[in-house]
Amino acid sequence: MTADPRATDGERAAATLHELVERQARRAPEAVAVRCGGEELTYRELDERAVRLAAHLAGRGLGPGGRAAGRPSHWAGAPRCTSPCWRC
């Protein structure tokens, strides 16, 4: 992900990874966020999947400071597992 050149150092430092993904999904939703082998996920797809998984985890009682474990079947799926955990 390319940092917003208009952001100050403090703004970049204060943003979490999932906040950066959300911002990029709003700015360029169809830009490729993750590419691994033949699979690609856009920022929109990555953000949508993160929102769905975060809701699922919250429904199972995961909240701020909680821990979750996941086993993605391939690398491109890793952001789908980790980004939502940062949202909780």
C-alpha positions in Angstrom: 0.0 0.0 0.0 1.3 3.4 -0.9 1.1 6.0 1.9 -1.0 9.1 1.2 1.6 11.8 0.3 -0.7 14.4 1.8 -0.7 12.7 5.2 1.6 14.0 7.9 4.0 11.7 9.6 1.8 11.8 12.7 -1.3 10.8 10.7 0.5 7.8 9.1 2.0 6.7 12.4 -1.3 6.9 14.2 -3.2 4.8 11.6 -3.7 1.1 12.2 -3.3 -1.3 9.3 -7.0 -1.9 9.0 -7.6 1.9 9.0 -5.2 2.2 6.1 -6.9 -0.6 4.2 -10.3 1.1 4.8 -9.0 4.4 3.5 -7.5 2.9 0.4 -10.8 1.0 -0.2 -12.6 4.3 -0.2 -10.0 6.0 -2.5 -9.3 3.2 -5.0 -11.6 0.3 -4.3 -10.7 -1.6 -7.5 -6.9 -1.3 -7.0 -5.2 -4.6 -6.3 -4.4 -5.0 -2.5 -3.1 -8.5 -2.5 -1.6 -10.6 -5.3 -0.3 -14.1 -4.8 0.2 -16.5 -7.7 -2.9 -16.2 -9.8 -5.1 -14.8 -7.1 -5.8 -11.1 -6.6 -8.0 -9.2 -4.1 -8.9 -5.6 -4.5 -9.0 -3.2 -1.6 -12.8 -3.4 -1.7 -12.9 -7.2 -1.6 -10.3 -7.2 1.2 -12.2 -4.7 3.3 -15.6 -6.5 2.7 -14.1 -9.8 3.7 -12.5 -8.3 6.8 -15.8 -6.7 7.8 -17.7 -10.0 7.4 -15.1 -12.0 9.4 -14.9 -9.3 12.1 -18.7 -9.5 12.5 -18.5 -13.3 12.7 -15.7 -13.1 15.4 -17.6 -10.5 17.4 -20.7 -12.7 17.3 -18.6 -15.4 18.9 -17.6 -13.1 21.7 -14.3 -11.8 20.5 -13.8 -8.2 21.5 -11.0 -5.7 22.0 -7.9 -7.3 23.4 -9.2 -10.8 22.6 -7.2 -13.4 20.8 -8.2 -15.4 17.7 -6.4 -18.1 15.8 -6.9 -18.9 12.1 -5.3 -21.1 9.6 -5.5 -19.7 6.1 -5.2 -22.2 3.4 -3.0 -20.1 1.3 -1.0 -16.8 1.6 -3.5 -14.5 -0.2 -6.1 -15.5 2.5 -3.9 -14.3 5.3 -5.2 -10.7 5.2 -8.7 -12.0 5.4 -7.8 -13.6 8.7 -5.6 -10.9 10.3 -7.3 -7.6 9.2 -10.6 -8.4 10.9 -8.9 -9.2 14.2 -7.5 -5.7 14.2 -11.1 -4.4 13.9 -12.3 -6.1 17.0 
